[in-house]
Amino acid sequence: MTDLPNLLERLTAELPAAIALRHDLHRHPDLSGGEEGTLNRVLLAMPGMASVRRVAGTGAVLRVGASGPSVAVRAELDGLPVTEATGLPWASTRPDVMHACGHDVHLAALVAVARAVAAGESPGTLIGILQPREESAPSGAYDIAISGALEQEQVHAVIGAHVQPALPRAPSPARRGP
C-alpha cells in the first residue's frame, strides 16, 4: 500500500522547483503548433526515468512507473497571442505571446507530480499528457485521442485541472494536522 502522506511530502518538496519552472515557462511562451521550446523545457524538468512518446506534432505522452493500468494528468503547452502588461519579473519575453490562462501553471504542476511519484513508492503509474494546440483548431487533444497512445499506455482515467486565481490559496499539505 502506498503511503499517501509521504507522497504529499515529496510533492511539497517539489513546489519551489515547480514555481521556478512555471516562471521560466511564463517567460518563454510558444503559440499553438509551435510549442517545441515549451515541450523541451518541460521534458528537461521531468524525472529521468520517464519514457516519452511524441504525439500530435509538438506534443508528448510520458510514463512514470511500471507498465500496466495508469492514470493520466493533462497539461497544455501553448500560450496565447496576447501582449503581457503585468510587469512581473517573470513576464513574457516574447512580444505578443503570453501564458495568459494558466498553462504554465498546469505544466509545472504536472512536472511536480511526476517528480514526486518517481521519487518514492508510487501509488501507481502516471501518464503525463503534454497537449499541443489547446487554444487552436484542430486541437491537439483530438490528435492524441486518435493516436492510440492512451490505449497503448492503458490509461483508465484522465485528470485535467484548471486554475482559478480568485479562489483563496489552500493551506500547504505540510501545515495540515494529522
C-alpha positions, -999 to +999 in steps of 0.1 A: +000+000+000+013+034-009+020+059+019+000+089+008+015+113+034+050+105+021+038+113-015+023+146-003+057+154+015+075+146-018+051+168-037+055+197-012+093+194-016+089+198-054+070+231-050+100+255-052+112+238-084+077+239-098+074+276-091+108+282-108+097+261-138+064+280-140+083+313-141+107+300-168+078+287-189+059+320-185+089+339-197+092+318-229+057+310-242+050+294-276+019+297-297-003+268-308+015+245-332+049+259-324+054+245-288+087+228-294+106+251-270+080+247-242+079+209-247+117+207-244+118+228-212+091+205-197+109+173-207+142+185-193+124+190-159+108+156-159+122+127-139+149+109-158+132+075-158+101+088-176+096+072-210+085+097-237+064+092-268+060+121-292+024+126-304+003+153-322+033+171-337+047+191-308+031+171-280+041+141-260+028+114-237+051+102-210+051+074-185+063+074-149+061+040-134+057+004-145+038-009-174+001-016-168-030+003-160-025+040-154-040+074-146-031+104-168-027+140-160-031+165-188-014+199-192-014+222-222+017+235-239+006+266-258+004+303-250-019+329-264-014+357-288-017+383-260+006+412-251+016+409-215+014+440-194+018+426-159+052+440-151+060+407-133+097+398-130+089+366-150+068+384-177+069+370-212+100+379-232+081+372-265+062+402-279+025+395-283+027+359-268+018+351-232+007+323-209-025+342-201-047+313-190-026+291-167-010+266-190+024+274-174+009+265-140-006+233-153+027+222-168+047+230-137+022+211-116+023+181-138+061+181-136+060+183-098+035+154-096+057+133-119+088+140-099+071+133-066+057+100-080+091+090-094+109+098-061+093+072-040+069+043-037+044+050-064+006+049-059+005+035-095+016+045-129+013+082-140+009+092-176+016+128-184-002+142-214+016+173-228-011+186-252-003+209-280-027+233-297-052+236-268-061+272-279-065+265-316-083+241-340-078+214-347-069+207-311-040+186-302-064+167-278-081+152-308-048+141-324-037+125-291-071+107-287-069+092-322-032+084-320-038+053-299-012+064-273-037+064-244-048+029-252-012+017-255-004+033-222-035+016-206-049+049-194-080+042-173-087+079-162-076+113-172-073+143-148-074+178-162-074+207-137-077+244-142-065+273-120-089+299-106-069+329-093-100+343-075-100+314-050-081+317-017-048+298-015-052+264+000-031+255+031+001+236+023-002+198+030+028+202+053+008+226+075-022+203+079-029+184+110-027+146+113 
